[in-house]
Amino acid sequence: MHNIALDAVDTVPRPLLAISTDYRPGTLLDTHTHRRAQVLYGMSGLMEVETDDGAWVIPPFSGVWIPAGKRHRVRMQGVSTRSLYIEPAAAPREGEHCEALVVSPLLHQLLLASIALPAFYDEQGRDGALAQLLLHEVRLAQTMPLFAPIPQDATLAALCKAFLKAPQLQDAPEDWAEQLHKSLRSFNRFFRQQTGMSFGAWRQQACLLAALPRLSGGQSVTQVALDLGYDSPSAFSTMFRKRLGRVPSGFIKMASPSANLG
């Protein structure tokens, strides 16, 4: 199904619905929920996903798992998507949080084939087997480190959200501790309790999330690195490769509209 509204088929008695959708660059899907869980797969461009739990940036040929009922908003940067909408009882992944997913070559091909699945597919035939295999592959998909959690504490959450809008690697934990009226040691312990990450790791993750849309938008590696507060482009590139397994230039090539979509 292509460019079909979910509401038009949501009540169809099938565990999985597959819909492909094309979005103009900059399209914002404001905060909403789905009754079904969703696998959102970007065939091109970049997706920026926000929930009450935190923020994700999903590069091309990667996906995001969105649990049933999870409030989320998505900004599409030139994205053509494949979405799987899955009945909660058939959800192949557990947990209440979104996850950035590695899409294997097999899952990629299955998602390509899913566009041909009608809403009322034959559950006992080939289409039913395809749907079941999609569910199995989604369950087995590995996750990617593309998430910056938002803490529950309101004051710390406000600091984190402000940082995500204008990240700077040189932001010092001492400054955050002072704003929260805590000692540095107490702040570091509190930050880890709230986010599950050290302040330094969270800060680096937030900078990485900010870098991805800038790189895909055409900014140079040097410009992005210096804007984020890195001492040099090489230091930024080293961090990038350690986190994502490729240098920034490789990501830029992958994110290009002219990239081979397979």
Sequence and secondary structure as in RCSB ss.txt:
>XXXX:A:sequence
MHNIALDAVDTVPRPLLAISTDYRPGTLLDTHTHRRAQVLYGMSGLMEVETDDGAWVIPPFSGVWIPAGKRHRVR
MQGVSTRSLYIEPAAAPREGEHCEALVVSPLLHQLLLASIALPAFYDEQGRDGALAQLLLHEVRLAQTMPLFAPI
PQDATLAALCKAFLKAPQLQDAPEDWAEQLHKSLRSFNRFFRQQTGMSFGAWRQQACLLAALPRLSGGQSVTQVA
LDLGYDSPSAFSTMFRKRLGRVPSGFIKMASPSANLG
>XXXX:A:secstr
 BS  GGGTTTSS SEEEEEEE  TTEEEEEE  SSEEEEEESSSEEEEEETTEEEEE TTEEEEE TT  EEEE
EES EEEEEEE GGG SS SSS EEEE  HHHHHHHHHHTT  TT  TTSHHHHHHHHHHHHHHH  B S EEE 
 SSHHHHHHHHHHHHS  TT  HHHHHHHTT  HHHHHHHHHHHHSS HHHHHHHHHHHHHHHHHHTT  HHHHH
HHTT S HHHHHHHHHHHHSS HHHHHHHHSTTS   
